[in-house]
Amino acid sequence: MYLPSGCVPAGVVEEMKPMAESGNLIEIRGLTKSYPGVTALDSVDFTVQQGETHVLVGENGAGKTTLVKVLCGATKPDSFETFRFNGHATELKSPQDAIKLGVAAIQQQFSLVEQMTVAENIFLGREFSSGLRPVDRDAMERKAREILSTMGVDINPKSLVSRLDMSHQQVVEISKALSQEPRLLIMDEPTSGLTREETFRLFEIIKKLKERGITILYISHRLEEVFEVGDRVTVLRNGRKVHEGRLAETSHAQLTQHIIGRELGRRYPKQDLDHGEVILSLQRIGNSATKPQLHEISFDVRTGEIVALYGILGCGKDELGDTLFGRAPATEGSIMIDGREVSIRTPSDAIRYGMGYLTANRHEEGLVELMSLRTNLSLPSLEAQFSHFGRLDEKREHQVAQKYMTDLQLHAPHTEIQTRNLSGGNQQKVVFGKWLLTQARLLILNEPTKGIDVGSKVQMFELMTQAAKRGAAVVFMTAEAEEAFEMGDQILVMRNGRVAARYERRQIVENQVSLDEVLRVATAREADETVAQQAAGTT
């Protein structure tokens, strides 16, 4: 998606001249933004120089998205000391303010209408008109061709977007942004759906944009491409800026350390537990109905064991969670529970076999936010534990909710509070607690620490460890390498719908594998597949 736009005068392409290459385009000091229970940005200083490609990196929850929203005028900061754009003090109160200053953003999810032409997409909502023609398609196609030619690509403006490959659709998104004559172009994970060849093509386009003086803010998890495309880098961690510098003077290992914060030492409460019998065994699981598709995924999970699935956005771990829980049934392979092959076609099937699933999006899928804490906790267990001859036993439901408030360390005034009024960490505990209440033997936890503060993260991992101690098997999915590294008995690295590497706890304890290596495997591309697998011991 790109920012809503006002009309751009005809002839804008010819008028776009290279801008100054020195000085700061953006200068921010002391930027702070908080949400209930979370400080997203904590007194952040952020500077972007004219004409550079500035890379913004950090793990999920580091504050990248909030900073970008502030720059786009979509989020108003709580406070700041200095906010200058092109040398002038400013305050962005809306996306329109950002557009007027020349800020355009290309988000990871494309906003193209596939059954419209390239030109129609570029000028959607800003169509040209002339005389009696309410929409002058000829003029739009001419301008679209001019914009496309400045990037050195040959795309027919009359082509339907549905007929373009991913890289050319990306070019159309960039063209939409360029039609606004931006000074600052924000690119959020622009290569997530591209092949290596398509990525190289995008990098060439970025070089051409830089030659025209356009400043680029580039957000990515892929550290290899960060060094290929960037001039300087800013690293955010837990809402704070922890590093800013030239990439030419920064090593891959140093950047990894800044992102992960290994100097903080061990943050999470990992305990070595005895593992029992195999509860879950996946044998060459595939799913052709998901995007990305899943291919030949095999692993076992034992009682008392925590298996961490790590990967960046789009790696397939979300889809694997949905497959295991019957939300997107597997199309290939076998799922074995207690040594017996089972068919899991619906979430009801999964629950019957003793599974619980904490989804990545608690607001849309994990909670009924207008209902009480008590009701949310008991929902999956109503029939099994709280129904007596068809009538709800509210007294018992209330007693159990009170007990779980204590056990989960839920900070809430009473059990009847609507869950929408809880902090993010407490909301996540409710979602976790409802599956503990079902006495699930297999917990599938997708991003259980997403969007919660560090203290709540530690508490979530303590709950996970307690569940494993009681004999549950845990499949834990995360986009944060350090979480997987510190909590997993096994670590499976996913990429492109496959398990790209697997590590045992022993390898980590004996320092046979580093975080840097795990990140390299997670962000490697197709051409690096064999090298990455050899490094991870999977070939």
C-alpha positions in Angstrom: 0.0 0.0 0.0 1.2 3.5 -0.6 0.1 6.7 1.0 -3.1 8.4 -0.1 -2.2 11.1 -2.6 -3.3 14.4 -3.9 -3.3 15.3 -7.6 0.1 15.5 -9.2 0.3 18.1 -12.0 0.8 16.9 -15.5 4.4 17.1 -16.5 5.7 16.2 -13.1 8.1 13.7 -14.4 10.0 16.2 -16.5 10.2 18.5 -13.5 11.8 16.0 -11.1 15.3 17.2 -10.7 18.1 15.7 -8.6 18.1 17.2 -5.1 21.0 18.2 -2.9 23.2 15.3 -1.9 24.4 16.8 1.4 22.7 17.7 4.6 19.9 16.0 6.5 16.5 15.4 5.0 15.2 14.1 8.3 16.4 15.1 11.7 14.5 13.9 14.8 15.5 14.1 18.4 13.8 12.6 21.5 10.9 10.9 19.7 8.6 9.0 22.1 5.4 7.0 21.4 3.6 4.7 23.8 0.6 2.4 23.6 -1.1 0.8 26.6 1.5 -1.4 28.3 4.2 -0.8 25.6 6.6 2.0 24.9 7.0 1.6 21.1 9.6 4.4 20.7 11.7 5.6 23.7 13.4 9.0 23.1 14.6 7.9 19.7 17.0 10.1 17.7 16.8 9.5 13.9 18.7 11.2 11.1 18.5 10.5 7.3 20.8 12.3 5.0 19.8 13.7 1.6 20.2 11.3 -1.3 21.2 8.3 0.7 19.7 4.8 1.1 19.2 4.5 4.8 18.4 1.1 6.2 16.2 0.6 9.3 16.6 -2.8 11.0 15.5 -4.5 14.2 13.5 -7.5 15.3 9.7 -7.6 15.4 8.5 -5.2 18.1 11.7 -3.1 17.9 9.7 0.0 16.9 10.3 0.1 13.1 6.6 0.1 12.2 5.8 2.9 14.7 8.7 5.0 13.4 7.5 4.6 9.8 3.9 5.5 10.8 5.2 8.7 12.4 7.1 9.6 9.3 4.0 8.9 7.1 1.8 11.0 9.4 -0.3 8.0 10.2 0.6 8.1 13.9 1.1 11.1 16.1 4.1 10.9 18.6 3.5 11.6 22.2 6.5 14.0 22.3 9.7 15.0 20.6 12.4 17.6 21.1 13.2 18.2 17.4 11.4 17.2 14.2 12.9 18.7 11.1 12.3 17.8 7.4 14.7 19.3 4.9 15.9 21.7 7.5 12.5 23.0 8.5 10.7 22.3 11.8 7.5 20.4 11.2 4.8 18.3 12.8 3.0 15.6 10.8 -0.6 15.5 11.9 -1.9 13.4 9.0 -0.8 11.4 5.9 -1.7 14.5 3.8 0.9 16.5 5.7 3.5 13.9 4.9 2.5 13.8 1.2 2.9 17.6 1.0 6.4 17.3 2.3 7.2 14.6 -0.3 7.0 11.4 1.7 5.7 8.3 -0.1 5.6 4.7 1.3 5.5 1.3 -0.4 4.3 -1.3 2.1 5.0 -5.0 2.0 1.5 -5.9 0.9 0.8 -4.6 -2.6 -2.2 -2.4 -3.1 -2.7 -3.1 -6.8 -6.0 -3.8 -8.5 -5.1 -6.8 -10.7 -7.9 -6.3 -13.2 -6.9 -2.8 -13.9 -4.0 -1.6 -16.2 -0.6 -0.5 -15.1 -1.5 3.2 -15.9 -4.8 2.9 -14.1 -3.1 1.6 -11.0 -0.4 4.3 -11.0 -2.9 7.1 -11.1 -5.8 5.4 -9.2 -7.8 8.1 -7.4 -5.9 10.8 -9.3 -7.1 10.1 -12.9 -6.3 12.7 -15.6 -9.2 14.4 -17.4 -9.3 16.8 -20.4 -12.2 18.5 -22.1 -15.2 16.3 -22.2 -13.2 13.2 -21.3 -13.6 12.5 -17.5 -10.7 10.1 -17.7 -8.0 10.8 -20.2 -6.4 7.3 -20.5 -4.1 8.4 -23.3 -2.5 11.1 -21.1 -2.3 8.7 -18.2 -0.5 6.0 -20.3 2.0 8.6 -21.6 2.9 9.8 -18.1 3.0 6.2 -16.9 5.4 5.3 -19.7 7.6 8.3 -18.8 7.8 7.3 -15.1 8.5 3.7 -16.0 11.3 4.7 -18.4 13.1 6.7 -15.7 13.6 3.3 -13.9 14.9 1.6 -17.0 12.1 -0.9 -17.3 9.9 -1.6 -20.3 6.4 -2.3 -19.1 3.4 -1.6 -21.3 1.1 0.8 -19.4 -1.9 -0.9 -21.0 -1.0 -4.3 -19.6 -3.2 -5.7 -16.9 -1.4 -6.0 -13.6 -2.6 -9.6 -13.2 -0.3 -10.5 -16.1 2.9 -9.1 -14.5 5.3 -11.1 -12.4 6.1 -10.0 -8.8 9.0 -7.8 -9.6 7.1 -5.9 -12.3 4.2 -5.5 -9.9 6.8 -4.1 -7.4 7.8 -1.6 -10.1 4.2 -0.5 -10.6 4.0 0.1 -6.8 7.2 2.2 -7.0 5.8 4.1 -10.0 2.7 5.0 -8.0 4.9 6.5 -5.3 7.1 8.3 -7.8 4.1 9.9 -9.4 3.8 11.9 -6.2 7.3 13.4 -6.8 8.6 12.2 -3.4 11.7 13.4 -1.6 11.6 10.4 0.7 10.6 6.9 -0.5 10.0 4.4 2.2 10.3 0.7 1.2 9.1 -1.8 3.7 10.5 -5.4 3.1 10.4 -4.8 -0.7 12.0 -8.1 -1.6 10.0 -10.4 0.5 8.2 -12.0 -2.4 10.9 -11.6 -5.1 13.4 -14.1 -6.5 17.1 -13.4 -6.4 17.0 -12.2 -10.0 14.0 -9.9 -9.4 15.8 -8.6 -6.3 18.9 -7.6 -8.3 16.5 -5.8 -10.7 15.0 -3.9 -7.8 18.5 -2.9 -6.6 19.3 -1.5 -10.0 16.1 0.6 -9.8 17.1 1.9 -6.4 20.4 3.0 -7.8 18.6 4.9 -10.5 16.4 6.6 -7.9 19.4 7.6 -5.9 21.0 9.1 -9.0 17.9 11.3 -9.3 18.5 12.5 -5.7 15.6 10.6 -4.1 16.3 9.6 -0.5 15.3 6.0 0.4 14.4 4.5 3.8 14.8 0.8 3.4 13.4 -1.7 6.0 14.5 -5.3 5.8 15.2 -8.4 7.8 17.6 -9.7 5.1 21.0 -8.7 6.3 22.8 -9.7 3.1 20.8 -7.3 1.1 21.1 -4.6 3.7 24.9 -4.4 2.9 24.2 -4.6 -0.8 21.8 -1.7 -1.0 22.4 0.6 2.0 24.7 3.5 2.8 23.9 3.9 6.5 21.9 2.0 9.0 19.9 2.6 12.2 19.2 -0.3 14.5 16.2 -0.2 16.9 15.8 -2.6 19.8 12.9 -2.6 22.3 11.9 0.9 21.1 15.3 2.4 21.5 18.0 3.4 19.0 21.0 1.2 19.8 23.2 1.9 16.7 23.6 4.3 13.8 26.5 4.2 11.4 27.9 3.6 8.0 27.4 0.1 6.7 30.8 0.2 5.1 32.3 0.4 8.6 30.0 -2.3 10.1 30.5 -6.0 9.9 27.7 -8.6 9.5 28.5 -9.9 13.0 28.5 -6.4 14.5 25.1 -5.7 13.0 23.7 -8.9 14.2 24.9 -8.1 17.7 23.3 -4.7 17.6 20.0 -6.2 16.4 19.9 -9.1 18.9 21.6 -7.4 21.9 23.7 -10.3 23.0 25.5 -8.1 25.4 22.4 -8.3 27.5 23.1 -11.9 28.1 20.4 -14.5 28.7 17.0 -12.9 29.0 14.6 -15.8 29.0 14.0 -18.5 31.6 15.1 -21.7 29.7 15.2 -24.8 31.8 16.6 -28.2 30.7 13.7 -30.7 31.1 13.5 -34.4 30.7 11.7 -35.3 27.4 9.3 -38.2 27.2 7.6 -40.0 24.4 6.9 -38.5 21.0 3.5 -36.9 21.0 3.5 -35.3 17.5 5.3 -36.6 14.5 5.1 -34.8 11.1 6.2 -36.8 8.1 6.8 -35.0 4.8 3.9 -32.5 5.4 3.0 -30.3 2.4 0.3 -27.8 1.7 -0.4 -26.6 -1.8 -3.3 -24.4 -0.6 -1.3 -22.0 1.5 0.9 -19.1 0.4 3.7 -19.8 0.7 3.1 -23.4 0.0 4.6 -25.9 2.4 7.0 -28.6 1.3 8.1 -31.9 3.0 8.2 -30.7 6.6 9.2 -33.4 9.0 10.0 -33.3 12.8 9.0 -34.9 16.1 7.9 -33.2 19.4 8.2 -35.0 22.7 6.5 -34.4 26.0 8.3 -31.7 28.0 10.0 -30.5 24.8 10.0 -27.0 23.3 10.5 -27.0 19.5 11.2 -23.5 18.2 10.3 -22.6 14.6 12.2 -19.5 13.5 11.9 -17.6 10.3 11.3 -14.2 8.9 8.0 -12.9 7.5 6.7 -15.1 4.7 8.9 -18.1 5.6 5.8 -20.5 6.1 5.7 -20.8 9.9 2.3 -19.2 10.1 1.0 -21.5 7.4 2.4 -24.5 9.2 0.6 -23.5 12.4 -2.7 -23.2 10.5 -2.0 -26.6 8.9 -1.4 -28.3 12.2 -4.5 -26.9 13.8 -6.8 -27.8 10.8 -7.4 -24.3 9.7 -5.7 -25.1 6.4 -5.5 -28.9 6.2 -2.4 -30.6 4.9 -2.5 -31.8 1.2 0.5 -34.1 1.5 2.2 -36.2 4.2 1.1 -37.6 7.5 0.4 -36.3 11.0 1.0 -38.8 13.7 -0.2 -38.3 17.3 0.9 -40.9 19.9 2.2 -43.1 17.1 -1.1 -43.2 15.2 -1.9 -41.4 12.0 -4.7 -38.9 12.4 -6.8 -36.7 10.0 -7.0 -33.1 11.1 -9.4 -31.2 8.8 -10.8 -28.7 11.2 -9.8 -27.0 14.5 -12.4 -29.2 16.2 -10.4 -32.2 15.1 -7.2 -30.6 16.5 -8.8 -29.8 19.9 -10.2 -33.4 20.1 -6.6 -34.7 19.7 -5.4 -32.4 22.6 -4.1 -29.4 20.7 -4.3 -25.7 21.6 -3.4 -22.9 19.2 -2.3 -19.4 20.1 -2.6 -17.5 16.9 -0.3 -14.6 15.8 -3.1 -12.0 15.8 -4.8 -12.1 19.2 -7.1 -9.2 18.4 -8.8 -10.8 15.4 -8.4 -14.5 16.2 -7.5 -15.0 19.8 -9.9 -12.9 21.8 -13.5 -11.8 21.7 -12.6 -8.3 22.9 -16.1 -7.2 23.9 -16.5 -10.2 26.2 -15.1 -10.6 29.7 -11.8 -12.1 30.8 -13.9 -14.9 32.4 -15.7 -15.7 29.2 -12.7 -15.6 27.0 -10.8 -18.0 29.3 -13.6 -20.6 29.3 -14.8 -20.5 25.7 -12.9 -23.6 24.4 -13.9 -25.5 27.5 -17.6 -24.6 27.9 -19.0 -28.0 27.0 -16.3 -30.1 28.7 -15.9 -28.2 32.0 -18.7 -25.7 32.6 -21.9 -27.2 31.2 -24.2 -29.1 33.5 -27.2 -30.7 31.7 -27.0 -28.0 29.1 -26.8 -25.1 31.5 -23.7 -23.0 32.1 -22.2 -23.3 35.6 -21.3 -19.6 36.0 -20.2 -20.0 39.6 -17.6 -22.6 38.7 -16.6 -20.5 35.6 -16.0 -17.5 37.9 -14.0 -19.6 40.4 -11.8 -21.0 37.7 -11.2 -17.6 36.2 -10.2 -16.3 39.6 -7.7 -19.1 40.0 -6.2 -18.5 36.5 -5.9 -14.8 37.2 -3.6 -15.7 40.0 -1.7 -18.5 38.2 -1.1 -16.4 35.1 -0.3 -13.2 37.1 -3.0 -11.4 35.2 -3.2 -7.7 36.2 -6.9 -7.0 36.1 -9.3 -5.6 38.6 -11.8 -8.5 38.3 -12.9 -11.3 36.0 -15.6 -9.3 34.3 -13.4 -6.7 32.7 -13.7 -6.7 28.9 -10.4 -8.0 27.4 -10.1 -5.0 25.1 -9.3 -3.0 28.3 -6.3 -5.2 29.2 -2.7 -4.4 28.3 -1.2 -6.4 25.4 0.7 -8.7 27.8 -2.4 -9.5 29.8 -4.4 -10.1 26.7 -1.8 -12.6 25.5 -1.9 -14.4 28.9 -5.7 -14.8 28.5 -5.3 -16.4 25.1 -2.5 -18.7 26.5 -4.6 -19.5 29.6 -7.7 -20.6 27.7 -5.7 -23.4 26.1 -4.0 -24.3 29.4 -7.6 -24.6 30.8 -8.4 -27.2 28.1 -5.4 -29.3 29.4 -4.0 -29.3 25.9 -1.1 -31.9 25.5 0.3 -30.1 22.5 0.5 -26.3 22.5 1.1 -24.5 19.2 2.2 -21.0 20.0 2.5 -18.6 17.1 4.4 -15.4 18.0 3.3 -15.6 21.7 5.4 -12.5 22.6 4.3 -10.3 19.6 3.6 -6.7 20.6 4.2 -7.1 24.3 6.8 -5.6 26.5 10.0 -7.4 27.7 8.7 -8.1 31.2 5.5 -9.8 29.8 7.7 -11.7 27.3 9.6 -13.3 30.2 6.3 -14.2 31.9 5.0 -15.8 28.7 8.2 -17.9 28.5 7.8 -18.9 32.2 4.3 -20.1 31.4 5.6 -22.0 28.4 8.2 -23.7 30.5 5.7 -24.5 33.2 3.5 -26.2 30.6 6.4 -28.2 29.4 7.2 -29.2 33.0 3.7 -30.6 33.3 4.3 -32.8 30.3 2.9 -30.7 27.4 4.8 -30.6 24.1 5.3 -27.1 22.8 5.7 -25.9 19.2 6.8 -22.3 19.5 6.9 -20.0 16.4 8.9 -16.8 16.4 10.4 -14.2 14.1 13.0 -13.3 16.8 16.1 -15.3 16.5 17.2 -14.8 20.1 13.9 -16.2 21.4 14.3 -19.3 19.4 18.0 -19.6 20.4 17.3 -19.3 24.1 14.1 -21.3 24.5 14.3 -24.1 21.9 15.3 -27.7 22.7 15.2 -28.0 18.9 15.5 -25.0 16.6 14.0 -25.4 13.1 14.8 -22.5 10.7 12.1 -22.1 8.1 12.5 -20.4 4.7 10.3 -20.5 1.6 7.9 -23.0 3.1 10.6 -25.5 4.0 12.7 -26.5 7.0 16.0 -25.0 5.8 18.0 -26.0 8.9 17.7 -27.7 12.3 19.8 -27.4 15.4 19.8 -29.3 18.7 20.1 -27.6 22.1 23.5 -29.4 22.5 24.9 -27.5 19.5 23.9 -24.2 21.1 25.2 -25.0 24.6 28.6 -26.2 23.1 28.8 -23.0 21.0 28.7 -25.1 17.8 26.2 -22.7 16.2 25.9 -18.9 16.5 23.0 -16.5 16.2 24.8 -15.0 13.2 24.7 -18.3 11.4 21.0 -18.8 12.2 20.2 -15.4 10.8 22.2 -16.1 7.7 20.3 -19.4 7.1 16.9 -17.7 7.7 17.7 -14.8 5.2 19.6 -16.8 2.5 18.1 -16.9 -1.0 17.6 -19.7 -3.4 21.1 -19.4 -4.9 22.5 -19.8 -1.3 20.4 -22.8 -0.5 23.1 -25.5 -0.6 25.6 -23.4 1.2 23.1 -22.6 4.0 22.1 -26.2 4.4 25.7 -27.4 4.5 26.4 -24.8 7.3 23.3 -26.0 9.2 24.1 -29.7 8.7 20.9 -30.6 6.8 22.5 -31.9 3.6 
